Amino acid sequence: MIRTKFATSKVYDWVSMMIEFEDKLTLWCSENTNATYEMDVYVGEGEYYLIVTVESDETDNNTNKLRL
């Protein structure tokens, strides 16, 4: 499992990150059927957060097809 937190103070950057991660992770998971991901979205005081969690059985992942 990999969990990463991304933070920004700009709404535009936050929304752009959500869209980009959703697109890339959906594509990556379609190539790696044993992988799943979850994106948690938080709004703080002047800060916007994304926490992305990816779980997979790395022995079956086809990581050569897509760069994240």
mmCIF file of the N, C-alpha and C atoms, coordinates in Angstrom:
data_MODEL
# 
_entry.id   MODEL 
# 
loop_
_atom_site.group_PDB 
_atom_site.id 
_atom_site.type_symbol 
_atom_site.label_atom_id 
_atom_site.label_alt_id 
_atom_site.label_comp_id 
_atom_site.label_asym_id 
_atom_site.label_entity_id 
_atom_site.label_seq_id 
_atom_site.pdbx_PDB_ins_code 
_atom_site.Cartn_x 
_atom_site.Cartn_y 
_atom_site.Cartn_z 
_atom_site.occupancy 
_atom_site.B_iso_or_equiv 
_atom_site.pdbx_formal_charge 
_atom_site.auth_seq_id 
_atom_site.auth_comp_id 
_atom_site.auth_asym_id 
_atom_site.auth_atom_id 
_atom_site.pdbx_PDB_model_num 
ATOM 1   N N  . MET A 1 1  ? 0.849   -1.177 0.000   1.00 0.00 ? 1  MET A N  1 
ATOM 2   C CA . MET A 1 1  ? 0.000   0.000  0.000   1.00 0.00 ? 1  MET A CA 1 
ATOM 3   C C  . MET A 1 1  ? 0.894   1.239  0.000   1.00 0.00 ? 1  MET A C  1 
ATOM 4   N N  . ILE A 1 2  ? 0.509   2.188  -0.805  1.00 0.00 ? 2  ILE A N  1 
ATOM 5   C CA . ILE A 1 2  ? 1.195   3.480  -0.863  1.00 0.00 ? 2  ILE A CA 1 
ATOM 6   C C  . ILE A 1 2  ? 0.157   4.547  -0.568  1.00 0.00 ? 2  ILE A C  1 
ATOM 7   N N  . ARG A 1 3  ? 0.471   5.441  0.364   1.00 0.00 ? 3  ARG A N  1 
ATOM 8   C CA . ARG A 1 3  ? -0.426  6.541  0.687   1.00 0.00 ? 3  ARG A CA 1 
ATOM 9   C C  . ARG A 1 3  ? 0.376   7.836  0.598   1.00 0.00 ? 3  ARG A C  1 
ATOM 10  N N  . THR A 1 4  ? -0.161  8.795  -0.146  1.00 0.00 ? 4  THR A N  1 
ATOM 11  C CA . THR A 1 4  ? 0.533   10.063 -0.356  1.00 0.00 ? 4  THR A CA 1 
ATOM 12  C C  . THR A 1 4  ? -0.434  11.215 -0.147  1.00 0.00 ? 4  THR A C  1 
ATOM 13  N N  . LYS A 1 5  ? 0.046   12.256 0.503   1.00 0.00 ? 5  LYS A N  1 
ATOM 14  C CA . LYS A 1 5  ? -0.776  13.450 0.754   1.00 0.00 ? 5  LYS A CA 1 
ATOM 15  C C  . LYS A 1 5  ? -0.269  14.589 -0.119  1.00 0.00 ? 5  LYS A C  1 
ATOM 16  N N  . PHE A 1 6  ? -1.205  15.272 -0.778  1.00 0.00 ? 6  PHE A N  1 
ATOM 17  C CA . PHE A 1 6  ? -0.895  16.434 -1.603  1.00 0.00 ? 6  PHE A CA 1 
ATOM 18  C C  . PHE A 1 6  ? -1.675  17.615 -1.039  1.00 0.00 ? 6  PHE A C  1 
ATOM 19  N N  . ALA A 1 7  ? -1.025  18.763 -0.933  1.00 0.00 ? 7  ALA A N  1 
ATOM 20  C CA . ALA A 1 7  ? -1.677  19.949 -0.376  1.00 0.00 ? 7  ALA A CA 1 
ATOM 21  C C  . ALA A 1 7  ? -1.395  21.162 -1.250  1.00 0.00 ? 7  ALA A C  1 
ATOM 22  N N  . THR A 1 8  ? -2.363  22.059 -1.311  1.00 0.00 ? 8  THR A N  1 
ATOM 23  C CA . THR A 1 8  ? -2.198  23.309 -2.030  1.00 0.00 ? 8  THR A CA 1 
ATOM 24  C C  . THR A 1 8  ? -3.075  24.359 -1.362  1.00 0.00 ? 8  THR A C  1 
ATOM 25  N N  . SER A 1 9  ? -2.790  25.596 -1.638  1.00 0.00 ? 9  SER A N  1 
ATOM 26  C CA . SER A 1 9  ? -3.616  26.683 -1.106  1.00 0.00 ? 9  SER A CA 1 
ATOM 27  C C  . SER A 1 9  ? -4.515  27.279 -2.191  1.00 0.00 ? 9  SER A C  1 
ATOM 28  N N  . LYS A 1 10 ? -4.455  26.719 -3.397  1.00 0.00 ? 10 LYS A N  1 
ATOM 29  C CA . LYS A 1 10 ? -5.240  27.244 -4.520  1.00 0.00 ? 10 LYS A CA 1 
ATOM 30  C C  . LYS A 1 10 ? -6.294  26.237 -4.960  1.00 0.00 ? 10 LYS A C  1 
ATOM 31  N N  . VAL A 1 11 ? -7.534  26.678 -5.036  1.00 0.00 ? 11 VAL A N  1 
ATOM 32  C CA . VAL A 1 11 ? -8.637  25.803 -5.421  1.00 0.00 ? 11 VAL A CA 1 
ATOM 33  C C  . VAL A 1 11 ? -8.425  25.242 -6.826  1.00 0.00 ? 11 VAL A C  1 
ATOM 34  N N  . TYR A 1 12 ? -7.974  26.071 -7.758  1.00 0.00 ? 12 TYR A N  1 
ATOM 35  C CA . TYR A 1 12 ? -7.765  25.615 -9.138  1.00 0.00 ? 12 TYR A CA 1 
ATOM 36  C C  . TYR A 1 12 ? -6.761  24.462 -9.178  1.00 0.00 ? 12 TYR A C  1 
ATOM 37  N N  . ASP A 1 13 ? -5.650  24.587 -8.453  1.00 0.00 ? 13 ASP A N  1 
ATOM 38  C CA . ASP A 1 13 ? -4.640  23.524 -8.424  1.00 0.00 ? 13 ASP A CA 1 
ATOM 39  C C  . ASP A 1 13 ? -5.201  22.246 -7.805  1.00 0.00 ? 13 ASP A C  1 
ATOM 40  N N  . TRP A 1 14 ? -6.000  22.398 -6.766  1.00 0.00 ? 14 TRP A N  1 
ATOM 41  C CA . TRP A 1 14 ? -6.598  21.270 -6.066  1.00 0.00 ? 14 TRP A CA 1 
ATOM 42  C C  . TRP A 1 14 ? -7.529  20.493 -7.001  1.00 0.00 ? 14 TRP A C  1 
ATOM 43  N N  . VAL A 1 15 ? -8.408  21.197 -7.709  1.00 0.00 ? 15 VAL A N  1 
ATOM 44  C CA . VAL A 1 15 ? -9.331  20.553 -8.641  1.00 0.00 ? 15 VAL A CA 1 
ATOM 45  C C  . VAL A 1 15 ? -8.560  19.911 -9.800  1.00 0.00 ? 15 VAL A C  1 
ATOM 46  N N  . SER A 1 16 ? -7.555  20.606 -10.303 1.00 0.00 ? 16 SER A N  1 
ATOM 47  C CA . SER A 1 16 ? -6.732  20.047 -11.384 1.00 0.00 ? 16 SER A CA 1 
ATOM 48  C C  . SER A 1 16 ? -6.053  18.753 -10.956 1.00 0.00 ? 16 SER A C  1 
ATOM 49  N N  . MET A 1 17 ? -5.525  18.733 -9.721  1.00 0.00 ? 17 MET A N  1 
ATOM 50  C CA . MET A 1 17 ? -4.884  17.515 -9.206  1.00 0.00 ? 17 MET A CA 1 
ATOM 51  C C  . MET A 1 17 ? -5.893  16.381 -9.091  1.00 0.00 ? 17 MET A C  1 
ATOM 52  N N  . MET A 1 18 ? -7.097  16.668 -8.608  1.00 0.00 ? 18 MET A N  1 
ATOM 53  C CA . MET A 1 18 ? -8.121  15.629 -8.481  1.00 0.00 ? 18 MET A CA 1 
ATOM 54  C C  . MET A 1 18 ? -8.435  15.005 -9.835  1.00 0.00 ? 18 MET A C  1 
ATOM 55  N N  . ILE A 1 19 ? -8.637  15.846 -10.823 1.00 0.00 ? 19 ILE A N  1 
ATOM 56  C CA . ILE A 1 19 ? -8.974  15.355 -12.165 1.00 0.00 ? 19 ILE A CA 1 
ATOM 57  C C  . ILE A 1 19 ? -7.822  14.555 -12.764 1.00 0.00 ? 19 ILE A C  1 
ATOM 58  N N  . GLU A 1 20 ? -6.616  15.081 -12.645 1.00 0.00 ? 20 GLU A N  1 
ATOM 59  C CA . GLU A 1 20 ? -5.454  14.391 -13.206 1.00 0.00 ? 20 GLU A CA 1 
ATOM 60  C C  . GLU A 1 20 ? -5.212  13.043 -12.534 1.00 0.00 ? 20 GLU A C  1 
ATOM 61  N N  . PHE A 1 21 ? -5.269  13.000 -11.204 1.00 0.00 ? 21 PHE A N  1 
ATOM 62  C CA . PHE A 1 21 ? -5.068  11.733 -10.500 1.00 0.00 ? 21 PHE A CA 1 
ATOM 63  C C  . PHE A 1 21 ? -6.164  10.734 -10.845 1.00 0.00 ? 21 PHE A C  1 
ATOM 64  N N  . GLU A 1 22 ? -7.402  11.185 -10.891 1.00 0.00 ? 22 GLU A N  1 
ATOM 65  C CA . GLU A 1 22 ? -8.506  10.287 -11.222 1.00 0.00 ? 22 GLU A CA 1 
ATOM 66  C C  . GLU A 1 22 ? -8.302  9.667  -12.607 1.00 0.00 ? 22 GLU A C  1 
ATOM 67  N N  . ASP A 1 23 ? -7.957  10.487 -13.591 1.00 0.00 ? 23 ASP A N  1 
ATOM 68  C CA . ASP A 1 23 ? -7.735  9.988  -14.950 1.00 0.00 ? 23 ASP A CA 1 
ATOM 69  C C  . ASP A 1 23 ? -6.581  8.995  -15.004 1.00 0.00 ? 23 ASP A C  1 
ATOM 70  N N  . LYS A 1 24 ? -5.450  9.355  -14.428 1.00 0.00 ? 24 LYS A N  1 
ATOM 71  C CA . LYS A 1 24 ? -4.267  8.490  -14.510 1.00 0.00 ? 24 LYS A CA 1 
ATOM 72  C C  . LYS A 1 24 ? -4.428  7.209  -13.702 1.00 0.00 ? 24 LYS A C  1 
ATOM 73  N N  . LEU A 1 25 ? -5.024  7.311  -12.527 1.00 0.00 ? 25 LEU A N  1 
ATOM 74  C CA . LEU A 1 25 ? -5.193  6.111  -11.710 1.00 0.00 ? 25 LEU A CA 1 
ATOM 75  C C  . LEU A 1 25 ? -6.237  5.171  -12.299 1.00 0.00 ? 25 LEU A C  1 
ATOM 76  N N  . THR A 1 26 ? -7.273  5.709  -12.909 1.00 0.00 ? 26 THR A N  1 
ATOM 77  C CA . THR A 1 26 ? -8.260  4.867  -13.579 1.00 0.00 ? 26 THR A CA 1 
ATOM 78  C C  . THR A 1 26 ? -7.608  4.095  -14.723 1.00 0.00 ? 26 THR A C  1 
ATOM 79  N N  . LEU A 1 27 ? -6.808  4.774  -15.511 1.00 0.00 ? 27 LEU A N  1 
ATOM 80  C CA . LEU A 1 27 ? -6.094  4.118  -16.608 1.00 0.00 ? 27 LEU A CA 1 
ATOM 81  C C  . LEU A 1 27 ? -5.114  3.078  -16.088 1.00 0.00 ? 27 LEU A C  1 
ATOM 82  N N  . TRP A 1 28 ? -4.358  3.427  -15.056 1.00 0.00 ? 28 TRP A N  1 
ATOM 83  C CA . TRP A 1 28 ? -3.367  2.513  -14.490 1.00 0.00 ? 28 TRP A CA 1 
ATOM 84  C C  . TRP A 1 28 ? -4.046  1.259  -13.940 1.00 0.00 ? 28 TRP A C  1 
ATOM 85  N N  . CYS A 1 29 ? -5.159  1.446  -13.240 1.00 0.00 ? 29 CYS A N  1 
ATOM 86  C CA . CYS A 1 29 ? -5.873  0.295  -12.678 1.00 0.00 ? 29 CYS A CA 1 
ATOM 87  C C  . CYS A 1 29 ? -6.509  -0.571 -13.769 1.00 0.00 ? 29 CYS A C  1 
ATOM 88  N N  . SER A 1 30 ? -6.858  0.022  -14.899 1.00 0.00 ? 30 SER A N  1 
ATOM 89  C CA . SER A 1 30 ? -7.390  -0.799 -15.991 1.00 0.00 ? 30 SER A CA 1 
ATOM 90  C C  . SER A 1 30 ? -6.303  -1.685 -16.589 1.00 0.00 ? 30 SER A C  1 
ATOM 91  N N  . GLU A 1 31 ? -5.058  -1.248 -16.532 1.00 0.00 ? 31 GLU A N  1 
ATOM 92  C CA . GLU A 1 31 ? -3.926  -2.052 -17.007 1.00 0.00 ? 31 GLU A CA 1 
ATOM 93  C C  . GLU A 1 31 ? -3.438  -3.029 -15.943 1.00 0.00 ? 31 GLU A C  1 
ATOM 94  N N  . ASN A 1 32 ? -3.759  -2.774 -14.698 1.00 0.00 ? 32 ASN A N  1 
ATOM 95  C CA . ASN A 1 32 ? -3.322  -3.592 -13.561 1.00 0.00 ? 32 ASN A CA 1 
ATOM 96  C C  . ASN A 1 32 ? -4.557  -3.961 -12.763 1.00 0.00 ? 32 ASN A C  1 
ATOM 97  N N  . THR A 1 33 ? -5.231  -5.003 -13.204 1.00 0.00 ? 33 THR A N  1 
ATOM 98  C CA . THR A 1 33 ? -6.547  -5.332 -12.676 1.00 0.00 ? 33 THR A CA 1 
ATOM 99  C C  . THR A 1 33 ? -6.544  -5.701 -11.197 1.00 0.00 ? 33 THR A C  1 
ATOM 100 N N  . ASN A 1 34 ? -5.407  -6.022 -10.641 1.00 0.00 ? 34 ASN A N  1 
ATOM 101 C CA . ASN A 1 34 ? -5.333  -6.355 -9.223  1.00 0.00 ? 34 ASN A CA 1 
ATOM 102 C C  . ASN A 1 34 ? -5.132  -5.108 -8.351  1.00 0.00 ? 34 ASN A C  1 
ATOM 103 N N  . ALA A 1 35 ? -5.042  -3.944 -8.945  1.00 0.00 ? 35 ALA A N  1 
ATOM 104 C CA . ALA A 1 35 ? -4.786  -2.708 -8.210  1.00 0.00 ? 35 ALA A CA 1 
ATOM 105 C C  . ALA A 1 35 ? -6.085  -1.953 -7.934  1.00 0.00 ? 35 ALA A C  1 
ATOM 106 N N  . THR A 1 36 ? -6.108  -1.288 -6.794  1.00 0.00 ? 36 THR A N  1 
ATOM 107 C CA . THR A 1 36 ? -7.226  -0.420 -6.438  1.00 0.00 ? 36 THR A CA 1 
ATOM 108 C C  . THR A 1 36 ? -6.662  0.878  -5.894  1.00 0.00 ? 36 THR A C  1 
ATOM 109 N N  . TYR A 1 37 ? -7.472  1.915  -5.944  1.00 0.00 ? 37 TYR A N  1 
ATOM 110 C CA . TYR A 1 37 ? -7.046  3.186  -5.369  1.00 0.00 ? 37 TYR A CA 1 
ATOM 111 C C  . TYR A 1 37 ? -8.228  3.875  -4.711  1.00 0.00 ? 37 TYR A C  1 
ATOM 112 N N  . GLU A 1 38 ? -7.887  4.775  -3.823  1.00 0.00 ? 38 GLU A N  1 
ATOM 113 C CA . GLU A 1 38 ? -8.885  5.572  -3.129  1.00 0.00 ? 38 GLU A CA 1 
ATOM 114 C C  . GLU A 1 38 ? -8.338  6.983  -3.008  1.00 0.00 ? 38 GLU A C  1 
ATOM 115 N N  . MET A 1 39 ? -9.180  7.952  -3.255  1.00 0.00 ? 39 MET A N  1 
ATOM 116 C CA . MET A 1 39 ? -8.759  9.348  -3.133  1.00 0.00 ? 39 MET A CA 1 
ATOM 117 C C  . MET A 1 39 ? -9.672  10.032 -2.122  1.00 0.00 ? 39 MET A C  1 
ATOM 118 N N  . ASP A 1 40 ? -9.088  10.522 -1.045  1.00 0.00 ? 40 ASP A N  1 
ATOM 119 C CA . ASP A 1 40 ? -9.820  11.274 -0.039  1.00 0.00 ? 40 ASP A CA 1 
ATOM 120 C C  . ASP A 1 40 ? -9.554  12.756 -0.263  1.00 0.00 ? 40 ASP A C  1 
ATOM 121 N N  . VAL A 1 41 ? -10.598 13.555 -0.149  1.00 0.00 ? 41 VAL A N  1 
ATOM 122 C CA . VAL A 1 41 ? -10.521 14.979 -0.443  1.00 0.00 ? 41 VAL A CA 1 
ATOM 123 C C  . VAL A 1 41 ? -10.903 15.749 0.820   1.00 0.00 ? 41 VAL A C  1 
ATOM 124 N N  . TYR A 1 42 ? -10.062 16.701 1.217   1.00 0.00 ? 42 TYR A N  1 
ATOM 125 C CA . TYR A 1 42 ? -10.305 17.489 2.425   1.00 0.00 ? 42 TYR A CA 1 
ATOM 126 C C  . TYR A 1 42 ? -10.122 18.971 2.144   1.00 0.00 ? 42 TYR A C  1 
ATOM 127 N N  . VAL A 1 43 ? -10.935 19.760 2.809   1.00 0.00 ? 43 VAL A N  1 
ATOM 128 C CA . VAL A 1 43 ? -10.813 21.216 2.743   1.00 0.00 ? 43 VAL A CA 1 
ATOM 129 C C  . VAL A 1 43 ? -10.457 21.691 4.138   1.00 0.00 ? 43 VAL A C  1 
ATOM 130 N N  . GLY A 1 44 ? -9.316  22.367 4.255   1.00 0.00 ? 44 GLY A N  1 
ATOM 131 C CA . GLY A 1 44 ? -8.888  22.920 5.533   1.00 0.00 ? 44 GLY A CA 1 
ATOM 132 C C  . GLY A 1 44 ? -8.956  24.432 5.496   1.00 0.00 ? 44 GLY A C  1 
ATOM 133 N N  . GLU A 1 45 ? -8.436  25.046 6.496   1.00 0.00 ? 45 GLU A N  1 
ATOM 134 C CA . GLU A 1 45 ? -8.417  26.501 6.570   1.00 0.00 ? 45 GLU A CA 1 
ATOM 135 C C  . GLU A 1 45 ? -7.330  27.047 5.652   1.00 0.00 ? 45 GLU A C  1 
ATOM 136 N N  . GLY A 1 46 ? -7.728  27.495 4.452   1.00 0.00 ? 46 GLY A N  1 
ATOM 137 C CA . GLY A 1 46 ? -6.771  28.019 3.488   1.00 0.00 ? 46 GLY A CA 1 
ATOM 138 C C  . GLY A 1 46 ? -5.932  26.957 2.808   1.00 0.00 ? 46 GLY A C  1 
ATOM 139 N N  . GLU A 1 47 ? -6.229  25.698 3.050   1.00 0.00 ? 47 GLU A N  1 
ATOM 140 C CA . GLU A 1 47 ? -5.491  24.590 2.445   1.00 0.00 ? 47 GLU A CA 1 
ATOM 141 C C  . GLU A 1 47 ? -6.481  23.572 1.904   1.00 0.00 ? 47 GLU A C  1 
ATOM 142 N N  . TYR A 1 48 ? -6.108  22.926 0.823   1.00 0.00 ? 48 TYR A N  1 
ATOM 143 C CA . TYR A 1 48 ? -6.908  21.886 0.187   1.00 0.00 ? 48 TYR A CA 1 
ATOM 144 C C  . TYR A 1 48 ? -6.031  20.651 0.063   1.00 0.00 ? 48 TYR A C  1 
ATOM 145 N N  . TYR A 1 49 ? -6.555  19.486 0.454   1.00 0.00 ? 49 TYR A N  1 
ATOM 146 C CA . TYR A 1 49 ? -5.752  18.275 0.527   1.00 0.00 ? 49 TYR A CA 1 
ATOM 147 C C  . TYR A 1 49 ? -6.351  17.153 -0.301  1.00 0.00 ? 49 TYR A C  1 
ATOM 148 N N  . LEU A 1 50 ? -5.476  16.342 -0.853  1.00 0.00 ? 50 LEU A N  1 
ATOM 149 C CA . LEU A 1 50 ? -5.830  15.060 -1.457  1.00 0.00 ? 50 LEU A CA 1 
ATOM 150 C C  . LEU A 1 50 ? -4.964  14.012 -0.777  1.00 0.00 ? 50 LEU A C  1 
ATOM 151 N N  . ILE A 1 51 ? -5.564  12.928 -0.389  1.00 0.00 ? 51 ILE A N  1 
ATOM 152 C CA . ILE A 1 51 ? -4.797  11.794 0.109   1.00 0.00 ? 51 ILE A CA 1 
ATOM 153 C C  . ILE A 1 51 ? -5.118  10.628 -0.815  1.00 0.00 ? 51 ILE A C  1 
ATOM 154 N N  . VAL A 1 52 ? -4.100  10.155 -1.512  1.00 0.00 ? 52 VAL A N  1 
ATOM 155 C CA . VAL A 1 52 ? -4.262  9.079  -2.490  1.00 0.00 ? 52 VAL A CA 1 
ATOM 156 C C  . VAL A 1 52 ? -3.654  7.806  -1.908  1.00 0.00 ? 52 VAL A C  1 
ATOM 157 N N  . THR A 1 53 ? -4.448  6.742  -1.904  1.00 0.00 ? 53 THR A N  1 
ATOM 158 C CA . THR A 1 53 ? -4.005  5.438  -1.428  1.00 0.00 ? 53 THR A CA 1 
ATOM 159 C C  . THR A 1 53 ? -4.113  4.452  -2.581  1.00 0.00 ? 53 THR A C  1 
ATOM 160 N N  . VAL A 1 54 ? -3.019  3.757  -2.867  1.00 0.00 ? 54 VAL A N  1 
ATOM 161 C CA . VAL A 1 54 ? -2.988  2.757  -3.938  1.00 0.00 ? 54 VAL A CA 1 
ATOM 162 C C  . VAL A 1 54 ? -2.588  1.428  -3.320  1.00 0.00 ? 54 VAL A C  1 
ATOM 163 N N  . GLU A 1 55 ? -3.375  0.403  -3.637  1.00 0.00 ? 55 GLU A N  1 
ATOM 164 C CA . GLU A 1 55 ? -3.061  -0.947 -3.179  1.00 0.00 ? 55 GLU A CA 1 
ATOM 165 C C  . GLU A 1 55 ? -2.989  -1.868 -4.386  1.00 0.00 ? 55 GLU A C  1 
ATOM 166 N N  . SER A 1 56 ? -1.968  -2.732 -4.392  1.00 0.00 ? 56 SER A N  1 
ATOM 167 C CA . SER A 1 56 ? -1.849  -3.681 -5.486  1.00 0.00 ? 56 SER A CA 1 
ATOM 168 C C  . SER A 1 56 ? -0.914  -4.816 -5.111  1.00 0.00 ? 56 SER A C  1 
ATOM 169 N N  . ASP A 1 57 ? -1.046  -5.888 -5.863  1.00 0.00 ? 57 ASP A N  1 
ATOM 170 C CA . ASP A 1 57 ? -0.110  -7.000 -5.774  1.00 0.00 ? 57 ASP A CA 1 
ATOM 171 C C  . ASP A 1 57 ? 0.945   -6.713 -6.829  1.00 0.00 ? 57 ASP A C  1 
ATOM 172 N N  . GLU A 1 58 ? 2.076   -6.189 -6.426  1.00 0.00 ? 58 GLU A N  1 
ATOM 173 C CA . GLU A 1 58 ? 3.075   -5.692 -7.374  1.00 0.00 ? 58 GLU A CA 1 
ATOM 174 C C  . GLU A 1 58 ? 3.659   -6.764 -8.280  1.00 0.00 ? 58 GLU A C  1 
ATOM 175 N N  . THR A 1 59 ? 3.474   -8.021 -7.950  1.00 0.00 ? 59 THR A N  1 
ATOM 176 C CA . THR A 1 59 ? 4.025   -9.072 -8.813  1.00 0.00 ? 59 THR A CA 1 
ATOM 177 C C  . THR A 1 59 ? 3.288   -9.152 -10.141 1.00 0.00 ? 59 THR A C  1 
ATOM 178 N N  . ASP A 1 60 ? 2.037   -8.676 -10.182 1.00 0.00 ? 60 ASP A N  1 
ATOM 179 C CA . ASP A 1 60 ? 1.246   -8.735 -11.409 1.00 0.00 ? 60 ASP A CA 1 
ATOM 180 C C  . ASP A 1 60 ? 1.136   -7.409 -12.135 1.00 0.00 ? 60 ASP A C  1 
ATOM 181 N N  . ASN A 1 61 ? 1.653   -6.346 -11.577 1.00 0.00 ? 61 ASN A N  1 
ATOM 182 C CA . ASN A 1 61 ? 1.461   -5.029 -12.177 1.00 0.00 ? 61 ASN A CA 1 
ATOM 183 C C  . ASN A 1 61 ? 2.257   -4.855 -13.458 1.00 0.00 ? 61 ASN A C  1 
ATOM 184 N N  . ASN A 1 62 ? 1.618   -4.234 -14.422 1.00 0.00 ? 62 ASN A N  1 
ATOM 185 C CA . ASN A 1 62 ? 2.255   -3.920 -15.696 1.00 0.00 ? 62 ASN A CA 1 
ATOM 186 C C  . ASN A 1 62 ? 2.652   -2.444 -15.649 1.00 0.00 ? 62 ASN A C  1 
ATOM 187 N N  . THR A 1 63 ? 3.734   -2.138 -14.974 1.00 0.00 ? 63 THR A N  1 
ATOM 188 C CA . THR A 1 63 ? 4.120   -0.740 -14.747 1.00 0.00 ? 63 THR A CA 1 
ATOM 189 C C  . THR A 1 63 ? 4.827   -0.124 -15.939 1.00 0.00 ? 63 THR A C  1 
ATOM 190 N N  . ASN A 1 64 ? 5.120   -0.890 -16.967 1.00 0.00 ? 64 ASN A N  1 
ATOM 191 C CA . ASN A 1 64 ? 5.810   -0.338 -18.122 1.00 0.00 ? 64 ASN A CA 1 
ATOM 192 C C  . ASN A 1 64 ? 4.882   0.426  -19.062 1.00 0.00 ? 64 ASN A C  1 
ATOM 193 N N  . LYS A 1 65 ? 3.583   0.240  -18.954 1.00 0.00 ? 65 LYS A N  1 
ATOM 194 C CA . LYS A 1 65 ? 2.646   0.825  -19.896 1.00 0.00 ? 65 LYS A CA 1 
ATOM 195 C C  . LYS A 1 65 ? 2.259   2.266  -19.586 1.00 0.00 ? 65 LYS A C  1 
ATOM 196 N N  . LEU A 1 66 ? 2.395   2.686  -18.342 1.00 0.00 ? 66 LEU A N  1 
ATOM 197 C CA . LEU A 1 66 ? 1.908   4.007  -17.974 1.00 0.00 ? 66 LEU A CA 1 
ATOM 198 C C  . LEU A 1 66 ? 2.817   4.639  -16.940 1.00 0.00 ? 66 LEU A C  1 
ATOM 199 N N  . ARG A 1 67 ? 3.161   5.859  -17.180 1.00 0.00 ? 67 ARG A N  1 
ATOM 200 C CA . ARG A 1 67 ? 3.928   6.628  -16.200 1.00 0.00 ? 67 ARG A CA 1 
ATOM 201 C C  . ARG A 1 67 ? 2.996   7.556  -15.477 1.00 0.00 ? 67 ARG A C  1 
ATOM 202 N N  . LEU A 1 68 ? 3.040   7.536  -14.166 1.00 0.00 ? 68 LEU A N  1 
ATOM 203 C CA . LEU A 1 68 ? 2.206   8.434  -13.370 1.00 0.00 ? 68 LEU A CA 1 
ATOM 204 C C  . LEU A 1 68 ? 2.991   9.640  -12.945 1.00 0.00 ? 68 LEU A C  1 
# 
